[in-house]
Amino acid sequence: MDAEEFRTRGRQMVDYVADYLETIGSRRPLPDVTPGYLRELIPNTAPDKGENFNNVMADLDRVIMPGLTHWHSPQFHAYFPASNSFPALLGDILSGGLGAIGFTWASNPACTELELVMMDWLGKMLQLPSHFLYSESVTGGGIIQSSSSESALMALLCARTEVIRKLQKHNPDMSKGQVLDKLVAYTSIESHSCIERAAMIGLVTIRVLPSDDHGALRGATLEKAVKEDKAKGNIPFYLGACIGTTTRCTFDNLKELGPICTDNNMWMHIDAAYAGSACICPEFRYILDGIEHADSFALNPHKWLQVNHDCTAMWVKDKDLMEGAFHIDYYILRHVNNGVRMPDFRHWQIPFGRRFRSLKLWFVMRSFGVSGLQATIRKDVSLAKHFESLVRADSRFEIVAEVVLGLVCFRLKGDNNKNERLNQLIKEDGRIHMTPSKVKDMYFLRFAICATRTQEADVNFAWDIVQAMANKVIAMSNGITNGFTKHG
Ligand SMILES: *Cc1c(COP(=O)(O)O)cnc(C)c1O
C-alpha cells in the first residue's frame, strides 16, 4: 500500500468507524456466536500473496461484526465503562502513525515531555497533593501505564524491593527468599482481583480482609491484621486499597488506613481505576480524601475520561524509588541530559517500549476542556441516580450499595435463586447487557452507565426490560410455591 492508497483507505476506515458508532444503537449489545465461530470464516494460513484491501474491508462485516460485543451501545451496562471519543481516536491514529517509541527521554523526547505535563494537568484537575506533581515537587510524578493491574503490580514490586533492601542492610545474613516468606500484603475482599494477582506474581502472601457493612475496608480491620502478623514475626509491607470497587463501587476508608500504613512502614497503593476519574468534579473530590497518605495511586482515563484503551494514569510519591527499584544501566541507552533530570520511563514499567499515549490525553483535555469532561461524568451519575429512583419505586426490589457514581447494584428481595433467574432471563432476552456480581454470598445485578450515547430513554428502556423479566420470575416462583411447576 502506498501513501496515496493509505489516504483513501484511511478516509474509508474513518468513515467505517464513524458509521459504526453513529448507528450502534440499532445493534444488540451481545453477539450471538459460539466459541470457535471465527475459525470457520477465514483460511487456516496466511495468504501467500498480498490481497487487495477491498477484500479486507469486506471481511469486517462478514468476520468481525458478528462476534463483536458492542461496548459503546447505549444498551451496554456491564462491567464498567470503556471510554471512547473522537479526539482520543485521533490521538491514537497519530501515535500509531508517528510510531516513535519512548523508552528513554532520548528515544523520543516529545513522548516523555508531553507525558510529564499531561500527568500534571490531570493531577491538578484531581487536586492531587503537590508531592505527586512534577511541577510542584522534586520527588513525585506520574506515568501513563497500560493498565491498573500493572500499576498495582509495579507498586507492589517496588515496595517489595525496598523492604528487602532495608532488611538486608540490617540483617546481611538474611536471604531474599527468607524475607519474601515473611512479607504480607493486604487488600479488601471487595477489591479487584489485580491486587491479589500482583501478590501472586510478586511471590508474597496476601491477606484478603473483610469489609464493613458499607463495603469499605476500615482502619481497625487492617490494624488488627497487621498486629497479628507482626506478632507472628511476619512483615506487613503493602496495602492495595480500592476506591470504587468493581463489584459494587464501594470505597475503602483512606483516612483511617493511611496513618496505619505510615506507622508500619507499609506502601499504600490506591486503585481508583473507575471512580478516580469522577474526582475531577469538586463535588466528588471528597472520595480521594486521605490520598495524601498514598505512595502510589492509579486511575484509568480509559474507563471514564473519554480516552480509549489503553491509558492508565499512575502517580508516585517517590519517583526515585520507582526509577531505582529495577534500574539497569544499559550502555546503548545512555544519553546526555545537560544536567536536566528527565525520567526514563523504561524503569517505571514492565515493558521496555512504550507508545505515545499522552497524545490522546492532550487531545481529549483540550477538546473537552475540564468543564466538558466534568459534564460527561455528571451526566452518567445523574442517569445512574435516575435508574436508582426507578428501582426504589418498585417495592419488590432493593438497592445493595449506596449509589455514589455511575453504578447501580440492585436485586429482587429474597433469595439468590430468584435473582440468578432474573439475570438469566435478561441475558436470554438480549436487548440489554449487564453483568451480575456476588459479595458475601449475596447475588445481585449491576447496572452501569457505560456508553457516552446512553440517554434517559435508554435507562427507561432497560428498566422496562428488568421489570418485565422480574414479572416472569415472580410468576414462576409463585407457580412453584403453589405446586404448579412445569415438572408437576
Ligand atoms: C477495571 C478495574 C481494574 C482493572 O483495570 P485494568 O486497567 O484493566 O488493569 C482494576 N481495579 C478496578 C477497581 C477496576 O475497576
The ligand as a Gaussian input file, in Angstrom:
#p B3LYP/6-31G(d) Opt

LIG

0 1
 C      -11.274000      -2.163000      35.825000
 C      -10.597000      -2.243000      37.124000
 C       -9.296000      -2.749000      37.225000
 C       -8.577000      -3.335000      36.054000
 O       -8.112000      -2.342000      35.220000
 P       -7.006000      -2.675000      34.090000
 O       -6.576000      -1.321000      33.657000
 O       -7.724000      -3.424000      33.023000
 O       -5.938000      -3.475000      34.702000
 C       -8.683000      -2.710000      38.449000
 N       -9.305000      -2.225000      39.532000
 C      -10.556000      -1.751000      39.492000
 C      -11.205000      -1.219000      40.728000
 C      -11.251000      -1.756000      38.278000
 O      -12.492000      -1.276000      38.228000

